[in-house]
Amino acid sequence: MYILWIIIAYMLVFAFKTIKGPTIWDRLLGMNLIFVKTIIFVIAYASVFDRAYMLDYAIISTLFGFISVIFITYFILDRAKGRKK
């Protein structure tokens, strides 16, 4: 049970990094770490409380996290190329 509170504490630390990050890449990294900690939290929750159906949520969350980071990266790089023209 304590592991869930530790994961929540880590998520708060990474949320602070996402908000405060000096560059957009630090914010993107913080957002990605929050996605990862969310997935770890769901897996730990499913293990502690014996809820196997929650693992489906972890898989879907993994896909959304990966796709969103890829799209945001492409958007940032496209904006950077547009400024240099």
Secondary structure in CASP SS format (residue, H / E / C, confidence):
PFRMAT SS
TARGET T0000
AUTHOR 0000-0000-0000
METHOD secondary structure of the structure
MODEL  1
M C 1.00
Y H 1.00
I H 1.00
L H 1.00
W H 1.00
I H 1.00
I H 1.00
I H 1.00
A H 1.00
Y H 1.00
M H 1.00
L H 1.00
V H 1.00
F H 1.00
A H 1.00
F H 1.00
K H 1.00
T H 1.00
I H 1.00
K H 1.00
G C 1.00
P C 1.00
T C 1.00
I H 1.00
W H 1.00
D H 1.00
R H 1.00
L H 1.00
L H 1.00
G H 1.00
M H 1.00
N H 1.00
L H 1.00
I H 1.00
F H 1.00
V H 1.00
K H 1.00
T H 1.00
I H 1.00
I H 1.00
F H 1.00
V H 1.00
I H 1.00
A H 1.00
Y H 1.00
A H 1.00
S H 1.00
V H 1.00
F C 1.00
D C 1.00
R C 1.00
A C 1.00
Y C 1.00
M H 1.00
L H 1.00
D H 1.00
Y H 1.00
A H 1.00
I H 1.00
I H 1.00
S H 1.00
T H 1.00
L H 1.00
F H 1.00
G H 1.00
F H 1.00
I H 1.00
S H 1.00
V H 1.00
I H 1.00
F H 1.00
I H 1.00
T H 1.00
Y H 1.00
F H 1.00
I H 1.00
L H 1.00
D H 1.00
R H 1.00
A H 1.00
K H 1.00
G H 1.00
R H 1.00
K H 1.00
K C 1.00
END
